[in-house]
Structure formats: C-alpha cells, structure tokens
C-alpha cells in the first residue's frame, strides 16, 4: 500500500487531496507537510485511530528544513514511497519572500524536492501538479493543446508564468528516470465549491477587480479540485510516468469565470495595461498580484486529455456550474456528472 | 472509385522524378528514375480542357461518364470513424482513444416552436428561430445558461443575437441562391471546401447561414480561420462565439472527431487578396484538410461561392505596405481608400452557392494515406479541380 508525502497540504488543493486519500483504503500512510500549522479540518485526521495522517510544518523552499525532513527518523520509519508535489498557488502571502536566492520560491522548492526524491531510495513515485499555463499561446480564442504542444519559452514571460515553466521543465527532465517514476499533471484553472479558483494567473490573490486586455476574453478550461484529486489517485494507482493534461469538459470565458468567483474583470486598452499596477498603487490601492498582460491572458486554450484517459484512466467526473445557496445567492458548485 | 480520377498504380512504390511533377516537387524525395504516378499527373494536367471547354456540355458529359449516378447523400450512411488519431505522437503511443460523442442537432420536427424573446429573436421568422434553437443542442444541454460555451468558445446565445444581421444580409443584401444541399451529409464529420474571395469573409458567413437555413437537421459549419484573425481585438471573440475556429491541426482534428461540419477555404489568404484579374480562378491550395479528412474518414464536399469575387474587386494590392503594417493585404478597390472606411463595405452583388457531390476519398484510402505527401497533394488537386468546375459552370 502506498505511503504518501504531500507538500503544501495546508493549502486548498493539498487539503482536498489529504481528505480524499484519508478515506482511500488503498493508501497506508499520509505524510502531510505545509508552511503553516495544521488546518482545523485536519483535527479529525490527526486524532483518528492508526495515525494514518502525520502533519509537519516545513518550509519546502529552504534546503535545511527539507533536508531535515527527509533525513528524520520519522520520515524514514514511515518508508514513504510516493511523493505528491502540490505547488504553492498564487504568489503566496505577502510576508513570504517571493524569491529565494534570486529564484522563484516555487521553482526552488520544486528543485529541492526533486533532488531529495532522487536521493531517497524508498521514494519510487513522484507526482507533480503543474500548470497548463506553461504552453505557448498562439493567437486565437481557443487553442486545443496536447502534451506535445510547445512551451512558452519567451524570456519576457511574466515571472508567475516563468516559475511554472521552470518547475515544469525540472520535472520534465526526470520523466525518463529509471528509478523514479515522475508523473507531471498539467492542470488548467482549478475551481472549487464556493467560487474559489486556483492556478489561474489572471485570478490569483484576493477578491477584487482585475484588468484584462480590451477586446480579448480568452476561453478558460476548467477542472474541479475534486477531479484533480481523482487524477492524483489515478497516478498513484498506475505508477505512470510522463506528462498528462488534466482537465474537465467545461470551459468558459475569463470574464464569466471572474464574475462567478467574485472578481470583476475590467477591460483596459492593451498599451495601458503595464501602467495600471503602478497607477493603482499610486492611487493608494493594492494592485493585482499576478501578471496583467501576457499571451496566456489574451488567448484561450483547452486541453486534450486523451493521454490521461488512455494511460491513467482519468475522466473528469465533476461539473462546474452556478447553484443557488441557502441565502439565495448564486455561487459556484461542483457536482458529480450524472 | 466513384467521384474522382483514378490514381495510378504503384502510387507509393516507385521513386519520383521531381522535375516532371505537375504539382510541385517534393524536396525530400530522391531524384532517381521516372515514376508512373508523376507521369500520370502530368497526363492529367495535359488532359485538363481549357476554360471554354469546361462549359461545353459534351465535355461535361465525357467528364462525368465514369462517375456513378448522383445519389441522395441523405440516404447514404456515413461510416463512423474507425479509430480516432489526433496526432502522430498519439498514434505512436498506440493508445486506443475513446471515441467522442458526435455533436448532433435534432430534426426540425422535434423542435417545439417557441415564443420570441427580445428584439433579436423577434427579427427572425419562426421557422428560422426553430433552426437556431436546434443549434443550441451542439453545446451540452445539461449546462447552466451562463456556462453554455463549447471548448472553442462557441455560444448559441451569441449566434442567436448576431443572426438577424446576417440573415438580413443573406436575404436582402446578397440575395443568396443556393443548390445542392442534399450533397451535405446530415450527420457525421464533413469537410466543406470552398473558394474564397472578396477581401472580407462574407462568403464564409453566407455559406454558414445558407447551411443552417437549408439543412434538416440544421448543421452549423465551423469555419477554419487564419491565425492572424485570432490576434485581432473583438474579432477573435466574435469569431469564437459564433463557432469559428483557429486553424491548428488539433482544432481541425477535434472538430471532425466530434462529427461536425468543418468549412475550409484551402486558398487561404491568397484567395481573398487576389486581384480582379484573377477572379473566379482558384489560387494554389493548402493540403492539410485532405490529411484530416482521410484520418477522420470524412467526405469532402466541394462548394462554389459565386459572387464573392465581385463584392469588393481588388484593383491592386500594395504588398510592401501590407508587409510593413503586418496586414495580409493592402488593397486598392474602386471605393477604398477613396471613401475611407465606408469603401470597405461590400457591393450588393448576388451570391450563388453550389454544393458539389461529396468526394469520399476515405473509402479508397485509409487513414495511413494521410502520411503520403504526394497522394495528399494529388487529392487536393482533385478537390481544387472540382471546385473550379463548379465555379466555371455557375458564374
């Protein structure tokens, strides 16, 4: 039975994976690590019989803490054989530095995790969740992309996109490792119940207005957080190695998605976009943390998931839509496909 | 072999002589020996009659003597795709891919007449409203109203809102007449290949409206558009919402996998920027649509659009100016730039759209034939010839 390490288990996608694997009888031990103290929702997991879930607070972007983790007696005794890399979503909290030694935090923790997974002989499988915003977007409102599509290697890509690409290439380089099976799951915009949205550079950060290029409203491929968890489970079961696009069947324009998730998107003429963040800061408002103008935010895409279907047996099972909550307010809900 | 010239024996067995090819040379081919296939192509080219001969009824009869009698395409069952192959890589993996459900629309008799809501719907006659209601079935009917977009951004609501304008253009401005709708299969993947002209793509718009208005169940043609159009503000959104798709291999293959009608203009940009001296003459064809049609086992319906070449005749194309501005064409027409932007309005010419008999190349050649560049070029030349015939007979 797999014994699993999950990074960033305190963040929404990590919490969802821990919860699902906790109820999965095929998983033996869950070693959850995160930046923050254990979430309240973990109380019942941590106090359950058999101690299936172990939570540790570790800064994955620093060499010493992660080295201590992999060499600790607790880790060795757990005999972890599967590592699930859940990336930090968005730019992170403000008090955390976004760069570690000049490298994006997300890139640094990917590099360190990969290094220790290679060195730890008990680890046989590494499942990494990456972003599908790494693809180069040719002009067009909806480009169908498969795993072999070109990556965006433009040196002028925004730092947020750049860090995803760096992580992607790090894991991509180990896909053919003889000892370690590396599965990289590229996911588009992840949507969760209640209107939470992750992994979309246009919608990261707090609620509030966003700017987008006037005359462009890219189509966004969507996937439910529950489907991402299903894909991780499928990757654990199959021990597959390779790169897989993971996506649901639905896609909506960015403006619709922004309104669903409580973020209005304000169209601004393209040449003015780069000045909007300094301008809003000068006016005393906190600007949007993510990139405001790049090809990924002008041109849309959908993902070809046929490889994941064939090799992982993954098919999206959840629909994303609006439903009326108890107070009569429409909010995003993910429901199983009938 | 039913609808096209019989290709020669030993198609892919003998080396070619690129200097003798009538369809251009293959730069990767070794230039040794003669090849029956190329000789045969040369022979075909020399046998092609002059433009005047195309109109000769005697020649027409001789041309089609070998063909089978015209059959009603509605009665023909379209063979389903045997294996869906989207890319060379996925074929190498050998993984069987799940067949996607065909996107179909119901028959008109199955659509209940509905009350018109809003100004846009009131401008459309009831019969056409039912046709538009049928198109909404192309997007998953279980979805919420707000989420009714397909993977390419097509929105039935957007088509409903824009339809009155294009319907008016179709009925009263271009006064479109059409024939041969029975040649468009009622279900399954179809490649609709037409001639292009007229600077602005009203020919594509009229063909889409014509197909919606004259097929039962109504079929929406998904036009493959140039990447350049995808980078234009607003234009890219409009195209996507009304069902047009950027011309990438993955997009094309996906649409055919879904059993949709894919409309292509194989002349590409060269078609719309041809000058008045070249009107009604087809420009060289791109050949990618043949590959996709063979792989998806889709028939190709040749389509002639008469009138588009006259809607905005280009007197001269200032190519250096177009290059410097990053535009595909910098035209001088009788009214542009004389009248400013108003000069870009098309003239109210009469359109005629003719659908030819479907070319079922996939019945003779398997999906693996799509990897043979000479065969693909040859089949593209056959399609081009068919469209040219339709144009010459009807203009």
Interface residues (C-beta under 8 A of the other chain):
Chain A: X138 X139 X140 X141 X142 X143 X144 X145 X146 X148 X149 X213 X214 X215 X216 X217 X219 X221 X249 X250 X251 X252 X253 X256 X260 X270 X299 X300 X302 X304 X306 X307 X309 X310 X311 X319 X320 X321 X322 X338
Chain B: X86 X87 X89 X90 X93 X95 X96 X97 X98 X140 X142 X143 X144 X146 X147 X149 X150 X151 X152 X153 X227 X228 X229 X230 X231 X232 X233 X234 X236 X237 X239 X240 X245 X246 X248 X250 X251 X254
